[in-house]
Amino acid sequence: MPDIAPFSPQDRLDGQVAVIAGGTGAIGMATARRLGALGARCVLLHRSADEAAAQALAQSLPGTGHFSLRASITDSASLKAAAERLAAQCPAVHLLVNSAGHTQAVPAADLEALSDELIDEMLQVNFRGVIATIRAFLPLLKASGDGLIVNISSIAGFTGTGSNLGYVAAKAGVDVVGDALARVLAPTVRVVSVSPGVVDSSFVPGRGADFNTKAAATIPLRRIGTVDDVAAAVQALATTLRYVTGTRLVVDGGRHL
């Protein structure tokens, strides 16, 4: 059993391995760029059939030693296989970022449009997939003696306002289960949710500049978030905010208020 980490702030991530589920997505890549610049070796977990493109994205990151691994977060067997391939190259993982997922906009009042199939899909991808990814890489996180799991959640998980109610339920589940895991995995692994509000990305199909402009006017800091705002929160948890676990870090410009 490794010695218990002091959880002191640190400036660099040299020698650390970061696995980023959804690593080729907007938030995943923004996070990888920040972690790579601090010396971490980033592993981009993705489900794209274009492995060459994923590897090219990994090679474009600052720093060295980055690569991609193909697996689907809704396929536990593929996640286990990816973790085994990684273990053959790296004895431990220091950081797991769960940024994979998707959604679609359905008004909360339109329960007819919130079909059983959509509810199941939202929970499968945005909740079960997070737990399955943690399960697959947990032995490697424990092996580090100082692991960190960051689940990219949403203010939808505690405000009840989001792209659809299935997504709201999935993110609430991620937050609560994250708290439970933080308790039982301490002190060798920390678990924190990062909860954005509206982010300037293509994550919610159909939402564009008009939606973003209207949303910005309602946010106390008067702009919507960027993927780098979210990535900066992950970086802070890995470096300066190391005495943090079992909670959420809200990155929404005050939208939840």
NUPA-200776 format. One record per atom (N, C-alpha, C): residue number from 1; y, z, x; residue in three letters. Coordinates in steps of 0.05 Angstrom, whole numbers. Example, Ala and Ser with C-alpha at 12.3 -4.5 7.8 and 13.67 -1.06 7.14 Angstrom:
REM residues 2
(1; (-114; 156; 264); "ALA")
(1; (-90; 156; 246); "ALA")
(1; (-66; 156; 264); "ALA")
(2; (-45; 142; 257); "SER")
(2; (-21; 143; 273); "SER")
(2; (1; 157; 258); "SER")
This chain:
REM residues 257
(1; (-24; 0; 17); "MET")
(1; (0; 0; 0); "MET")
(1; (25; 0; 18); "MET")
(2; (43; -20; 14); "PRO")
(2; (67; -20; 30); "PRO")
(2; (84; 4; 25); "PRO")
(3; (101; 11; 45); "ASP")
(3; (120; 33; 40); "ASP")
(3; (139; 26; 18); "ASP")
(4; (149; 46; 4); "ILE")
(4; (168; 42; -18); "ILE")
(4; (194; 32; -7); "ILE")
(5; (204; 10; -19); "ALA")
(5; (229; -1; -9); "ALA")
(5; (252; 18; -15); "ALA")
(6; (273; 17; 2); "PRO")
(6; (296; 35; -3); "PRO")
(6; (315; 24; -25); "PRO")
(7; (312; -1; -32); "PHE")
(7; (328; -14; -53); "PHE")
(7; (358; -14; -45); "PHE")
(8; (364; -15; -20); "SER")
(8; (391; -17; -10); "SER")
(8; (402; -45; -13); "SER")
(9; (428; -49; -16); "PRO")
(9; (439; -76; -17); "PRO")
(9; (433; -91; 9); "PRO")
(10; (430; -117; 6); "GLN")
(10; (426; -134; 29); "GLN")
(10; (442; -160; 27); "GLN")
(11; (449; -171; 49); "ASP")
(11; (465; -195; 49); "ASP")
(11; (449; -221; 50); "ASP")
(12; (425; -219; 62); "ARG")
(12; (409; -243; 66); "ARG")
(12; (381; -240; 54); "ARG")
(13; (368; -263; 50); "LEU")
(13; (341; -264; 39); "LEU")
(13; (321; -277; 58); "LEU")
(14; (328; -276; 84); "ASP")
(14; (311; -289; 104); "ASP")
(14; (282; -278; 103); "ASP")
(15; (263; -297; 104); "GLY")
(15; (235; -289; 104); "GLY")
(15; (224; -283; 76); "GLY")
(16; (240; -285; 55); "GLN")
(16; (231; -279; 28); "GLN")
(16; (223; -305; 14); "GLN")
(17; (204; -303; -4); "VAL")
(17; (194; -326; -19); "VAL")
(17; (203; -322; -48); "VAL")
(18; (215; -342; -60); "ALA")
(18; (225; -342; -87); "ALA")
(18; (211; -364; -103); "ALA")
(19; (196; -356; -124); "VAL")
(19; (184; -375; -142); "VAL")
(19; (202; -378; -167); "VAL")
(20; (209; -403; -173); "ILE")
(20; (228; -407; -195); "ILE")
(20; (214; -425; -216); "ILE")
(21; (205; -413; -238); "ALA")
(21; (193; -428; -260); "ALA")
(21; (215; -443; -275); "ALA")
(22; (210; -468; -280); "GLY")
(22; (232; -485; -290); "GLY")
(22; (250; -492; -267); "GLY")
(23; (239; -494; -243); "GLY")
(23; (255; -496; -219); "GLY")
(23; (271; -522; -217); "GLY")
(24; (262; -543; -231); "THR")
(24; (276; -569; -229); "THR")
(24; (297; -572; -252); "THR")
(25; (299; -552; -269); "GLY")
(25; (319; -552; -290); "GLY")
(25; (347; -544; -279); "GLY")
(26; (366; -544; -296); "ALA")
(26; (394; -539; -288); "ALA")
(26; (398; -511; -276); "ALA")
(27; (389; -490; -291); "ILE")
(27; (392; -463; -282); "ILE")
(27; (373; -458; -258); "ILE")
(28; (349; -469; -259); "GLY")
(28; (330; -465; -237); "GLY")
(28; (341; -476; -211); "GLY")
(29; (352; -500; -212); "MET")
(29; (363; -512; -187); "MET")
(29; (387; -498; -177); "MET")
(30; (405; -489; -195); "ALA")
(30; (429; -474; -187); "ALA")
(30; (420; -448; -173); "ALA")
(31; (400; -436; -184); "THR")
(31; (389; -411; -172); "THR")
(31; (377; -416; -145); "THR")
(32; (361; -437; -143); "ALA")
(32; (348; -444; -118); "ALA")
(32; (369; -450; -96); "ALA")
(33; (390; -464; -103); "ARG")
(33; (411; -470; -83); "ARG")
(33; (423; -444; -72); "ARG")
(34; (429; -425; -89); "ARG")
(34; (440; -400; -80); "ARG")
(34; (421; -384; -63); "ARG")
(35; (396; -382; -72); "LEU")
(35; (376; -367; -57); "LEU")
(35; (369; -380; -30); "LEU")
(36; (367; -407; -31); "GLY")
(36; (361; -421; -6); "GLY")
(36; (383; -418; 14); "GLY")
(37; (408; -418; 5); "ALA")
(37; (431; -414; 23); "ALA")
(37; (430; -387; 37); "ALA")
(38; (417; -368; 25); "LEU")
(38; (415; -341; 37); "LEU")
(38; (389; -337; 53); "LEU")
(39; (374; -359; 56); "GLY")
(39; (351; -357; 74); "GLY")
(39; (324; -355; 60); "GLY")
(40; (324; -354; 33); "ALA")
(40; (298; -352; 19); "ALA")
(40; (284; -379; 20); "ALA")
(41; (258; -377; 19); "ARG")
(41; (241; -401; 17); "ARG")
(41; (235; -405; -13); "ARG")
(42; (244; -427; -24); "CYS")
(42; (242; -431; -53); "CYS")
(42; (219; -448; -61); "CYS")
(43; (204; -440; -81); "VAL")
(43; (182; -455; -92); "VAL")
(43; (189; -463; -120); "VAL")
(44; (192; -489; -126); "LEU")
(44; (201; -498; -152); "LEU")
(44; (176; -503; -169); "LEU")
(45; (171; -486; -189); "LEU")
(45; (149; -490; -207); "LEU")
(45; (158; -508; -230); "LEU")
(46; (144; -529; -235); "HIS")
(46; (153; -549; -255); "HIS")
(46; (128; -561; -268); "HIS")
(47; (133; -575; -290); "ARG")
(47; (111; -589; -305); "ARG")
(47; (114; -619; -305); "ARG")
(48; (133; -629; -290); "SER")
(48; (138; -658; -290); "SER")
(48; (115; -673; -277); "SER")
(49; (110; -697; -288); "ALA")
(49; (89; -714; -276); "ALA")
(49; (99; -727; -250); "ALA")
(50; (125; -727; -246); "ASP")
(50; (137; -740; -223); "ASP")
(50; (138; -719; -200); "ASP")
(51; (116; -715; -186); "GLU")
(51; (115; -696; -165); "GLU")
(51; (133; -703; -142); "GLU")
(52; (136; -729; -136); "ALA")
(52; (153; -738; -114); "ALA")
(52; (182; -730; -119); "ALA")
(53; (191; -734; -144); "ALA")
(53; (218; -726; -151); "ALA")
(53; (223; -696; -148); "ALA")
(54; (203; -680; -156); "ALA")
(54; (205; -651; -154); "ALA")
(54; (206; -643; -125); "ALA")
(55; (190; -656; -108); "GLN")
(55; (190; -649; -80); "GLN")
(55; (217; -657; -67); "GLN")
(56; (228; -679; -76); "ALA")
(56; (254; -688; -66); "ALA")
(56; (275; -668; -72); "ALA")
(57; (274; -657; -97); "LEU")
(57; (294; -636; -104); "LEU")
(57; (291; -611; -87); "LEU")
(58; (266; -604; -81); "ALA")
(58; (261; -581; -64); "ALA")
(58; (272; -586; -36); "ALA")
(59; (268; -610; -26); "GLN")
(59; (277; -616; 1); "GLN")
(59; (307; -618; 3); "GLN")
(60; (321; -621; -20); "SER")
(60; (350; -623; -20); "SER")
(60; (364; -596; -19); "SER")
(61; (349; -575; -21); "LEU")
(61; (360; -548; -21); "LEU")
(61; (369; -540; 7); "LEU")
(62; (389; -523; 8); "PRO")
(62; (397; -512; 35); "PRO")
(62; (375; -495; 46); "PRO")
(63; (372; -494; 72); "GLY")
(63; (351; -479; 84); "GLY")
(63; (327; -496; 89); "GLY")
(64; (304; -483; 95); "THR")
(64; (280; -497; 102); "THR")
(64; (256; -485; 88); "THR")
(65; (234; -500; 88); "GLY")
(65; (208; -490; 78); "GLY")
(65; (204; -492; 48); "GLY")
(66; (223; -504; 34); "HIS")
(66; (221; -506; 5); "HIS")
(66; (200; -527; -4); "HIS")
(67; (187; -522; -26); "PHE")
(67; (169; -542; -37); "PHE")
(67; (165; -537; -67); "PHE")
(68; (152; -556; -80); "SER")
(68; (147; -554; -109); "SER")
(68; (118; -550; -115); "SER")
(69; (113; -538; -138); "LEU")
(69; (85; -534; -148); "LEU")
(69; (85; -542; -177); "LEU")
(70; (65; -557; -185); "ARG")
(70; (63; -566; -213); "ARG")
(70; (46; -547; -229); "ARG")
(71; (56; -538; -252); "ALA")
(71; (41; -521; -270); "ALA")
(71; (57; -520; -296); "ALA")
(72; (43; -515; -318); "SER")
(72; (55; -512; -344); "SER")
(72; (54; -483; -351); "SER")
(73; (77; -471; -360); "ILE")
(73; (77; -443; -367); "ILE")
(73; (62; -438; -393); "ILE")
(74; (54; -458; -408); "THR")
(74; (37; -455; -431); "THR")
(74; (8; -459; -425); "THR")
(75; (1; -462; -400); "ASP")
(75; (-26; -467; -392); "ASP")
(75; (-33; -446; -370); "ASP")
(76; (-45; -424; -378); "SER")
(76; (-50; -402; -359); "SER")
(76; (-68; -411; -336); "SER")
(77; (-87; -429; -341); "ALA")
(77; (-104; -438; -320); "ALA")
(77; (-89; -453; -298); "ALA")
(78; (-69; -469; -306); "SER")
(78; (-53; -483; -286); "SER")
(78; (-35; -464; -271); "SER")
(79; (-25; -443; -284); "LEU")
(79; (-9; -423; -270); "LEU")
(79; (-26; -408; -250); "LEU")
(80; (-50; -401; -257); "LYS")
(80; (-68; -387; -238); "LYS")
(80; (-74; -405; -214); "LYS")
(81; (-79; -430; -220); "ALA")
(81; (-84; -449; -198); "ALA")
(81; (-60; -452; -179); "ALA")
(82; (-36; -453; -191); "ALA")
(82; (-12; -455; -175); "ALA")
(82; (-8; -430; -157); "ALA")
(83; (-14; -407; -169); "ALA")
(83; (-11; -382; -154); "ALA")
(83; (-31; -381; -131); "ALA")
(84; (-55; -392; -135); "GLU")
(84; (-75; -393; -114); "GLU")
(84; (-67; -412; -92); "GLU")
(85; (-55; -435; -99); "ARG")
(85; (-46; -453; -79); "ARG")
(85; (-23; -441; -63); "ARG")
(86; (-6; -426; -76); "LEU")
(86; (16; -413; -62); "LEU")
(86; (5; -391; -43); "LEU")
(87; (-14; -376; -53); "ALA")
(87; (-25; -354; -36); "ALA")
(87; (-37; -364; -10); "ALA")
(88; (-47; -389; -11); "ALA")
(88; (-58; -401; 14); "ALA")
(88; (-37; -406; 35); "ALA")
(89; (-11; -407; 26); "GLN")
(89; (11; -412; 45); "GLN")
(89; (28; -387; 49); "GLN")
(90; (30; -371; 29); "CYS")
(90; (48; -347; 31); "CYS")
(90; (33; -322; 22); "CYS")
(91; (33; -302; 38); "PRO")
(91; (18; -278; 31); "PRO")
(91; (31; -261; 9); "PRO")
(92; (56; -266; 3); "ALA")
(92; (71; -250; -16); "ALA")
(92; (94; -266; -28); "ALA")
(93; (101; -258; -53); "VAL")
(93; (125; -269; -66); "VAL")
(93; (144; -246; -70); "VAL")
(94; (170; -250; -64); "HIS")
(94; (190; -229; -67); "HIS")
(94; (206; -231; -92); "HIS")
(95; (208; -255; -103); "LEU")
(95; (225; -260; -126); "LEU")
(95; (212; -281; -144); "LEU")
(96; (210; -274; -170); "LEU")
(96; (201; -293; -190); "LEU")
(96; (223; -296; -211); "LEU")
(97; (233; -320; -214); "VAL")
(97; (253; -326; -234); "VAL")
(97; (241; -342; -257); "VAL")
(98; (241; -331; -281); "ASN")
(98; (231; -346; -304); "ASN")
(98; (253; -360; -319); "ASN")
(99; (258; -385; -312); "SER")
(99; (280; -400; -324); "SER")
(99; (269; -424; -341); "SER")
(100; (243; -426; -344); "ALA")
(100; (232; -448; -359); "ALA")
(100; (233; -441; -389); "ALA")
(101; (235; -462; -405); "GLY")
(101; (236; -459; -434); "GLY")
(101; (251; -481; -448); "GLY")
(102; (251; -481; -474); "HIS")
(102; (267; -500; -489); "HIS")
(102; (271; -490; -517); "HIS")
(103; (289; -503; -532); "THR")
(103; (295; -495; -559); "THR")
(103; (305; -519; -575); "THR")
(104; (312; -514; -600); "GLN")
(104; (326; -534; -616); "GLN")
(104; (342; -519; -637); "GLN")
(105; (364; -532; -645); "ALA")
(105; (383; -518; -663); "ALA")
(105; (373; -520; -692); "ALA")
(106; (370; -496; -704); "VAL")
(106; (364; -494; -733); "VAL")
(106; (381; -471; -744); "VAL")
(107; (398; -476; -763); "PRO")
(107; (415; -454; -774); "PRO")
(107; (398; -431; -784); "PRO")
(108; (408; -407; -780); "ALA")
(108; (393; -383; -787); "ALA")
(108; (387; -381; -816); "ALA")
(109; (404; -392; -833); "ALA")
(109; (400; -391; -862); "ALA")
(109; (380; -412; -872); "ALA")
(110; (373; -431; -855); "ASP")
(110; (355; -453; -864); "ASP")
(110; (326; -446; -857); "ASP")
(111; (314; -429; -872); "LEU")
(111; (287; -420; -867); "LEU")
(111; (267; -443; -872); "LEU")
(112; (273; -462; -889); "GLU")
(112; (255; -484; -894); "GLU")
(112; (253; -501; -868); "GLU")
(113; (274; -504; -853); "ALA")
(113; (273; -520; -828); "ALA")
(113; (260; -504; -806); "ALA")
(114; (258; -478; -809); "LEU")
(114; (245; -462; -788); "LEU")
(114; (215; -461; -795); "LEU")
(115; (202; -483; -789); "SER")
(115; (173; -486; -796); "SER")
(115; (155; -468; -780); "SER")
(116; (131; -464; -790); "ASP")
(116; (111; -448; -776); "ASP")
(116; (107; -460; -748); "ASP")
(117; (106; -486; -747); "GLU")
(117; (100; -499; -721); "GLU")
(117; (123; -494; -701); "GLU")
(118; (148; -494; -711); "LEU")
(118; (170; -489; -692); "LEU")
(118; (170; -460; -683); "LEU")
(119; (165; -442; -701); "ILE")
(119; (163; -413; -693); "ILE")
(119; (142; -410; -672); "ILE")
(120; (118; -421; -677); "ASP")
(120; (97; -418; -657); "ASP")
(120; (104; -430; -630); "ASP")
(121; (118; -453; -631); "GLU")
(121; (126; -466; -606); "GLU")
(121; (147; -449; -591); "GLU")
(122; (166; -438; -605); "MET")
(122; (186; -421; -593); "MET")
(122; (174; -397; -579); "MET")
(123; (155; -384; -593); "LEU")
(123; (142; -361; -581); "LEU")
(123; (124; -368; -558); "LEU")
(124; (110; -391; -561); "GLN")
(124; (92; -399; -540); "GLN")
(124; (107; -405; -514); "GLN")
(125; (128; -420; -516); "VAL")
(125; (143; -428; -492); "VAL")
(125; (161; -406; -481); "VAL")
(126; (176; -394; -499); "ASN")
(126; (198; -376; -490); "ASN")
(126; (189; -347; -488); "ASN")
(127; (166; -340; -498); "PHE")
(127; (156; -312; -495); "PHE")
(127; (129; -312; -480); "PHE")
(128; (109; -324; -493); "ARG")
(128; (83; -323; -480); "ARG")
(128; (83; -336; -453); "ARG")
(129; (98; -358; -449); "GLY")
(129; (99; -371; -423); "GLY")
(129; (111; -354; -402); "GLY")
(130; (130; -337; -409); "VAL")
(130; (142; -318; -389); "VAL")
(130; (121; -298; -380); "VAL")
(131; (107; -286; -400); "ILE")
(131; (87; -266; -394); "ILE")
(131; (64; -278; -377); "ILE")
(132; (56; -302; -385); "ALA")
(132; (34; -316; -370); "ALA")
(132; (42; -321; -341); "ALA")
(133; (67; -329; -337); "THR")
(133; (77; -334; -309); "THR")
(133; (77; -308; -293); "THR")
(134; (87; -287; -305); "ILE")
(134; (87; -261; -291); "ILE")
(134; (58; -253; -284); "ILE")
(135; (40; -256; -303); "ARG")
(135; (12; -248; -299); "ARG")
(135; (0; -264; -275); "ARG")
(136; (6; -289; -273); "ALA")
(136; (-5; -306; -252); "ALA")
(136; (5; -298; -224); "ALA")
(137; (31; -291; -222); "PHE")
(137; (42; -286; -196); "PHE")
(137; (45; -257; -189); "PHE")
(138; (37; -239; -208); "LEU")
(138; (40; -211; -203); "LEU")
(138; (26; -200; -178); "LEU")
(139; (2; -209; -172); "PRO")
(139; (-11; -199; -148); "PRO")
(139; (6; -205; -123); "PRO")
(140; (17; -229; -122); "LEU")
(140; (34; -236; -98); "LEU")
(140; (60; -220; -98); "LEU")
(141; (71; -214; -121); "LEU")
(141; (95; -198; -123); "LEU")
(141; (89; -169; -113); "LEU")
(142; (67; -158; -122); "LYS")
(142; (59; -131; -114); "LYS")
(142; (55; -130; -83); "LYS")
(143; (44; -152; -73); "ALA")
(143; (38; -153; -44); "ALA")
(143; (63; -150; -27); "ALA")
(144; (86; -158; -38); "SER")
(144; (111; -156; -23); "SER")
(144; (120; -127; -19); "SER")
(145; (112; -110; -38); "GLY")
(145; (121; -82; -38); "GLY")
(145; (150; -79; -47); "GLY")
(146; (163; -101; -52); "ASP")
(146; (192; -101; -60); "ASP")
(146; (197; -126; -76); "ASP")
(147; (183; -129; -98); "GLY")
(147; (185; -153; -114); "GLY")
(147; (206; -150; -136); "GLY")
(148; (216; -173; -145); "LEU")
(148; (236; -174; -167); "LEU")
(148; (228; -197; -186); "LEU")
(149; (227; -190; -211); "ILE")
(149; (223; -210; -232); "ILE")
(149; (249; -212; -248); "ILE")
(150; (261; -236; -249); "VAL")
(150; (285; -240; -266); "VAL")
(150; (278; -259; -288); "VAL")
(151; (279; -250; -313); "ASN")
(151; (274; -266; -336); "ASN")
(151; (301; -277; -347); "ASN")
(152; (304; -303; -347); "ILE")
(152; (328; -314; -359); "ILE")
(152; (325; -313; -389); "ILE")
(153; (339; -294; -401); "SER")
(153; (337; -289; -429); "SER")
(153; (361; -301; -443); "SER")
(154; (373; -286; -462); "SER")
(154; (396; -297; -477); "SER")
(154; (408; -273; -493); "SER")
(155; (434; -275; -498); "ILE")
(155; (446; -255; -515); "ILE")
(155; (435; -257; -543); "ILE")
(156; (422; -280; -549); "ALA")
(156; (408; -283; -575); "ALA")
(156; (388; -260; -580); "ALA")
(157; (377; -250; -558); "GLY")
(157; (356; -229; -560); "GLY")
(157; (367; -203; -571); "GLY")
(158; (393; -198; -569); "PHE")
(158; (403; -173; -580); "PHE")
(158; (426; -177; -600); "PHE")
(159; (436; -201; -603); "THR")
(159; (457; -206; -623); "THR")
(159; (445; -218; -649); "THR")
(160; (421; -229; -647); "GLY")
(160; (409; -242; -670); "GLY")
(160; (421; -269; -676); "GLY")
(161; (439; -279; -659); "THR")
(161; (452; -305; -663); "THR")
(161; (444; -323; -640); "THR")
(162; (431; -345; -647); "GLY")
(162; (422; -364; -627); "GLY")
(162; (415; -390; -639); "GLY")
(163; (401; -407; -623); "SER")
(163; (395; -434; -632); "SER")
(163; (377; -435; -656); "SER")
(164; (358; -416; -658); "ASN")
(164; (342; -413; -682); "ASN")
(164; (329; -385; -681); "ASN")
(165; (318; -376; -704); "LEU")
(165; (308; -349; -705); "LEU")
(165; (282; -345; -689); "LEU")
(166; (267; -366; -686); "GLY")
(166; (243; -364; -669); "GLY")
(166; (251; -359; -640); "GLY")
(167; (272; -372; -631); "TYR")
(167; (283; -368; -604); "TYR")
(167; (294; -340; -601); "TYR")
(168; (308; -331; -622); "VAL")
(168; (319; -303; -622); "VAL")
(168; (296; -283; -618); "VAL")
(169; (274; -287; -633); "ALA")
(169; (252; -268; -631); "ALA")
(169; (238; -269; -604); "ALA")
(170; (236; -293; -592); "ALA")
(170; (224; -296; -566); "ALA")
(170; (240; -282; -545); "ALA")
(171; (266; -285; -545); "LYS")
(171; (283; -272; -525); "LYS")
(171; (284; -242; -529); "LYS")
(172; (284; -232; -553); "ALA")
(172; (282; -203; -558); "ALA")
(172; (256; -192; -547); "ALA")
(173; (234; -207; -551); "GLY")
(173; (209; -199; -540); "GLY")
(173; (208; -198; -510); "GLY")
(174; (220; -218; -497); "VAL")
(174; (222; -219; -468); "VAL")
(174; (237; -194; -457); "VAL")
(175; (259; -187; -471); "ASP")
(175; (275; -164; -462); "ASP")
(175; (259; -138; -464); "ASP")
(176; (246; -133; -487); "VAL")
(176; (231; -108; -492); "VAL")
(176; (207; -106; -473); "VAL")
(177; (192; -128; -471); "VAL")
(177; (169; -128; -454); "VAL")
(177; (177; -125; -425); "VAL")
(178; (200; -137; -418); "GLY")
(178; (211; -134; -391); "GLY")
(178; (216; -104; -384); "GLY")
(179; (228; -90; -404); "ASP")
(179; (232; -61; -400); "ASP")
(179; (206; -47; -395); "ASP")
(180; (186; -53; -411); "ALA")
(180; (160; -40; -408); "ALA")
(180; (148; -46; -381); "ALA")
(181; (150; -71; -372); "LEU")
(181; (139; -78; -346); "LEU")
(181; (154; -64; -323); "LEU")
(182; (180; -62; -326); "ALA")
(182; (196; -48; -306); "ALA")
(182; (187; -20; -302); "ALA")
(183; (179; -7; -324); "ARG")
(183; (169; 20; -322); "ARG")
(183; (142; 22; -308); "ARG")
(184; (124; 5; -315); "VAL")
(184; (96; 7; -305); "VAL")
(184; (93; -6; -278); "VAL")
(185; (110; -24; -270); "LEU")
(185; (107; -38; -244); "LEU")
(185; (123; -24; -222); "LEU")
(186; (141; -6; -229); "ALA")
(186; (157; 8; -209); "ALA")
(186; (138; 26; -192); "ALA")
(187; (145; 30; -166); "PRO")
(187; (169; 21; -152); "PRO")
(187; (165; -6; -137); "PRO")
(188; (142; -18; -139); "THR")
(188; (137; -42; -122); "THR")
(188; (149; -68; -134); "THR")
(189; (154; -68; -160); "VAL")
(189; (166; -92; -172); "VAL")
(189; (188; -84; -192); "VAL")
(190; (211; -95; -190); "ARG")
(190; (233; -91; -209); "ARG")
(190; (232; -114; -230); "ARG")
(191; (242; -108; -254); "VAL")
(191; (243; -128; -275); "VAL")
(191; (270; -126; -289); "VAL")
(192; (284; -149; -291); "VAL")
(192; (311; -149; -303); "VAL")
(192; (314; -175; -319); "VAL")
(193; (327; -173; -343); "SER")
(193; (334; -196; -358); "SER")
(193; (363; -204; -351); "SER")
(194; (367; -230; -347); "VAL")
(194; (395; -241; -345); "VAL")
(194; (400; -255; -372); "VAL")
(195; (421; -247; -386); "SER")
(195; (426; -257; -413); "SER")
(195; (451; -273; -415); "SER")
(196; (450; -299; -413); "PRO")
(196; (474; -316; -416); "PRO")
(196; (481; -319; -446); "PRO")
(197; (505; -328; -451); "GLY")
(197; (513; -337; -477); "GLY")
(197; (512; -367; -478); "GLY")
(198; (533; -380; -486); "VAL")
(198; (535; -409; -486); "VAL")
(198; (538; -419; -457); "VAL")
(199; (521; -437; -448); "VAL")
(199; (521; -448; -421); "VAL")
(199; (525; -478; -422); "VAL")
(200; (541; -488; -405); "ASP")
(200; (546; -517; -404); "ASP")
(200; (523; -531; -391); "ASP")
(201; (504; -538; -408); "SER")
(201; (480; -553; -399); "SER")
(201; (469; -568; -424); "SER")
(202; (447; -582; -420); "SER")
(202; (435; -597; -441); "SER")
(202; (411; -582; -454); "SER")
(203; (411; -555; -450); "PHE")
(203; (388; -539; -459); "PHE")
(203; (384; -541; -489); "PHE")
(204; (405; -540; -505); "VAL")
(204; (403; -542; -534); "VAL")
(204; (409; -571; -542); "VAL")
(205; (389; -587; -549); "PRO")
(205; (395; -615; -556); "PRO")
(205; (415; -617; -579); "PRO")
(206; (433; -636; -576); "GLY")
(206; (452; -641; -597); "GLY")
(206; (479; -626; -594); "GLY")
(207; (480; -607; -576); "ARG")
(207; (504; -593; -572); "ARG")
(207; (519; -605; -548); "ARG")
(208; (544; -614; -554); "GLY")
(208; (559; -627; -533); "GLY")
(208; (587; -615; -529); "GLY")
(209; (605; -632; -521); "ALA")
(209; (632; -623; -514); "ALA")
(209; (647; -610; -537); "ALA")
(210; (643; -621; -562); "ASP")
(210; (656; -610; -585); "ASP")
(210; (647; -581; -590); "ASP")
(211; (621; -577; -589); "PHE")
(211; (611; -550; -593); "PHE")
(211; (621; -531; -571); "PHE")
(212; (620; -540; -547); "ASN")
(212; (629; -524; -524); "ASN")
(212; (659; -516; -527); "ASN")
(213; (675; -535; -535); "THR")
(213; (704; -529; -538); "THR")
(213; (709; -508; -560); "THR")
(214; (695; -511; -582); "LYS")
(214; (698; -491; -604); "LYS")
(214; (688; -464; -595); "LYS")
(215; (665; -464; -581); "ALA")
(215; (654; -438; -572); "ALA")
(215; (672; -424; -552); "ALA")
(216; (684; -440; -534); "ALA")
(216; (702; -428; -513); "ALA")
(216; (725; -414; -526); "ALA")
(217; (735; -424; -548); "ALA")
(217; (758; -412; -561); "ALA")
(217; (752; -384; -572); "ALA")
(218; (726; -379; -577); "THR")
(218; (718; -353; -588); "THR")
(218; (710; -333; -567); "THR")
(219; (709; -341; -542); "ILE")
(219; (699; -324; -520); "ILE")
(219; (723; -310; -507); "ILE")
(220; (721; -283; -503); "PRO")
(220; (744; -269; -491); "PRO")
(220; (754; -281; -465); "PRO")
(221; (736; -290; -448); "LEU")
(221; (745; -302; -422); "LEU")
(221; (752; -332; -425); "LEU")
(222; (751; -342; -449); "ARG")
(222; (762; -368; -456); "ARG")
(222; (749; -392; -442); "ARG")
(223; (724; -390; -435); "ARG")
(223; (709; -413; -426); "ARG")
(223; (679; -407; -430); "ARG")
(224; (663; -428; -433); "ILE")
(224; (635; -424; -434); "ILE")
(224; (623; -420; -406); "ILE")
(225; (599; -411; -405); "GLY")
(225; (587; -406; -379); "GLY")
(225; (578; -431; -365); "GLY")
(226; (573; -429; -339); "THR")
(226; (561; -450; -324); "THR")
(226; (534; -441; -313); "THR")
(227; (518; -460; -305); "VAL")
(227; (492; -453; -294); "VAL")
(227; (495; -437; -268); "VAL")
(228; (517; -441; -254); "ASP")
(228; (522; -425; -230); "ASP")
(228; (529; -396; -236); "ASP")
(229; (542; -391; -259); "ASP")
(229; (546; -364; -268); "ASP")
(229; (520; -349; -270); "ASP")
(230; (500; -362; -282); "VAL")
(230; (474; -350; -286); "VAL")
(230; (460; -346; -259); "VAL")
(231; (462; -367; -242); "ALA")
(231; (449; -365; -215); "ALA")
(231; (462; -343; -199); "ALA")
(232; (488; -339; -202); "ALA")
(232; (501; -318; -186); "ALA")
(232; (491; -290; -195); "ALA")
(233; (484; -287; -220); "ALA")
(233; (473; -262; -230); "ALA")
(233; (446; -256; -217); "ALA")
(234; (429; -277; -215); "VAL")
(234; (403; -274; -202); "VAL")
(234; (407; -267; -173); "VAL")
(235; (425; -280; -160); "GLN")
(235; (431; -274; -132); "GLN")
(235; (440; -245; -128); "GLN")
(236; (457; -236; -146); "ALA")
(236; (466; -208; -144); "ALA")
(236; (443; -188; -147); "ALA")
(237; (425; -194; -165); "LEU")
(237; (402; -176; -169); "LEU")
(237; (384; -175; -144); "LEU")
(238; (383; -198; -130); "ALA")
(238; (366; -199; -106); "ALA")
(238; (379; -188; -82); "ALA")
(239; (405; -185; -82); "THR")
(239; (420; -176; -58); "THR")
(239; (435; -150; -63); "THR")
(240; (457; -150; -77); "THR")
(240; (474; -126; -79); "THR")
(240; (466; -107; -102); "THR")
(241; (453; -117; -123); "LEU")
(241; (446; -100; -146); "LEU")
(241; (416; -92; -145); "LEU")
(242; (408; -82; -123); "ARG")
(242; (379; -76; -119); "ARG")
(242; (370; -50; -131); "ARG")
(243; (388; -32; -138); "TYR")
(243; (380; -7; -151); "TYR")
(243; (383; -11; -181); "TYR")
(244; (372; -33; -191); "VAL")
(244; (374; -41; -219); "VAL")
(244; (346; -50; -228); "VAL")
(245; (336; -39; -250); "THR")
(245; (311; -48; -262); "THR")
(245; (310; -39; -291); "THR")
(246; (294; -53; -307); "GLY")
(246; (290; -45; -335); "GLY")
(246; (315; -47; -352); "GLY")
(247; (330; -68; -349); "THR")
(247; (354; -71; -365); "THR")
(247; (361; -100; -367); "THR")
(248; (384; -106; -379); "ARG")
(248; (394; -134; -380); "ARG")
(248; (421; -136; -367); "ARG")
(249; (426; -158; -354); "LEU")
(249; (452; -164; -343); "LEU")
(249; (464; -187; -360); "LEU")
(250; (485; -180; -375); "VAL")
(250; (497; -199; -393); "VAL")
(250; (518; -216; -379); "VAL")
(251; (515; -243; -381); "VAL")
(251; (532; -262; -367); "VAL")
(251; (542; -281; -388); "VAL")
(252; (562; -273; -404); "ASP")
(252; (570; -289; -427); "ASP")
(252; (600; -290; -432); "ASP")
(253; (616; -280; -413); "GLY")
(253; (645; -281; -416); "GLY")
(253; (655; -264; -439); "GLY")
(254; (637; -246; -449); "GLY")
(254; (645; -229; -471); "GLY")
(254; (638; -240; -499); "GLY")
(255; (623; -262; -500); "ARG")
(255; (617; -275; -526); "ARG")
(255; (604; -255; -546); "ARG")
(256; (588; -237; -536); "HIS")
(256; (573; -218; -553); "HIS")
(256; (591; -198; -567); "HIS")
(257; (616; -195; -558); "LEU")
(257; (633; -174; -568); "LEU")
(257; (643; -180; -597); "LEU")
